[in-house]
Structures are given as structure tokens and as C-alpha cells.
Amino acid sequence: MDCLSFAASLQEGFQYVKAFFVGQVKTITARNEKEASEAELEATKM
């Protein structure tokens, strides 16, 4: 395997990992925002 194709596959793998982490962060953030808005709704009801 030559150096160039190795670098290309490495870059592809990095983009995949980056996309995975970005997705995880967005999911966590969305979950936190949902919980925060639900907490605000509970607070306004009281």
C-alpha cells in the first residue's frame, strides 16, 4: 500500500469519526435543551 492511498483512507476515517462526534454532541445538546425547556414549563406551572 503506497503512502498516498494510506493518507486518503486515514482522512476518510477521520471525517467519519468527526461526523460521529458532531452527531453525538448535537444529540446530547438537544436532549439537554429538551430537559431544560421541560423544567421551565414545570416552573411556570407552579
MODELLER restraints for C-alpha pairs under 7 A, 6 or more apart:
rsr = mdl.restraints
at = mdl.atoms
